[in-house]
Amino acid sequence: MATTDAEVERVRALVASIPPGRVVTYGDIAAAAGLSTPRTVGWIMRTDSADLPWHRVIGASGKPAAHLAHRQLSLLALEGVPIQDGRVNIRAARFPLP
């Protein structure tokens, strides 16, 4: 099933709502947007997130993708997100989505 423009806009709005110093997981966004899988959120983020705080969206393990790790962790650290051993402390930094 194709992703609709409305779903893309819901994901974009949710990502835009994450304040500095906080993070959400791909699964958090999928649940809040009514999507069936976090993979859809990942696809949207890969194709349509250049103007969004993409670095505030992290995998459920707290570890960013290898190709983004240095940049993402650096941006999050600048915002005060707790990071230890290359992982975000999701429990401490998770933002509750509506």
N, C-alpha and C positions, 0 to 999 in steps of 0.2 A: 504494500500500500504506500503510495507516495505521500510525502510530507506536504501538508497544506501551507499556504501563506499565513494563515491564522496561527498554526502551530509554531512556525518560525517566529512570528511576532511575539507570541506568548513567551517563548524561550528567551528572545532578545530582551523583553521587558523584565523578566525575572533576573537575568544576568545583570542588567543595568541597575537593579535594585539592591545589589549586594554592596554594602558599605565598605570603605577602606578598613583593613584590619580584620576582615571576616572572610570566610570561605563557605562554599557549598559544594556538594558532590554532584556529579552528573546524574546520579540516581535521585537526589533531592529535587533537581530541576525537572527530571522526567515525571516524578510523582506530582509535583505542583502544577505542571503543564498538562497533565492527563495523557502523557505519552506512554506507550507500552514498554519502552526500553531506553536505558541510558545511552545506548549506541546512537539513537536518533539525535540526542542532544549533542553527542560528540560530532556527528556529521554536520549539524547546524553550526557548531562552534568552528569547525574546520573551514566552512564555506562562507560564513557570514558573521564574523565577530571582530573584525579589525578595529571597529570604533567602540568596542565594549571592554569592560574590565575582565577580559578572558582569563587573566592570571588568577582570579578568585574562584575559578571552577577547577576542582581537583578530583582525581579518582578516589574511590572509597578507601583505598589503602593509605591515602595521604601522600603517596609518592607520585610526583609528576612524571609524565612521559619523558623518556631519556633525551629526546631531541629538544625538549623545552625546559628541562630541569634547571639548568643554571639561570636562565632568564626568569623563569617563573618564580623560583625560590628567592632570587634577588629582589624582585618586585614585591613579593609578599613580606620578606624580611624588612624592607623599607617601610612597610605599613604596620609593622609590629606583630605580624602573625608568628606565633610560636612554632619554631622549626627545630627538630632534633634529628641528627643522623640522616639528613636529606629527606625527611618526611615532615609534613605539616601535622601538627597536633589538632586533628579535626575536632576532637571532643571539646577542646578549649576555644577554638576559633569558629565553629560552625554557626552560620547565620540561619535563623528559622525563617523559612519562606512562608508566605501567606497561603 
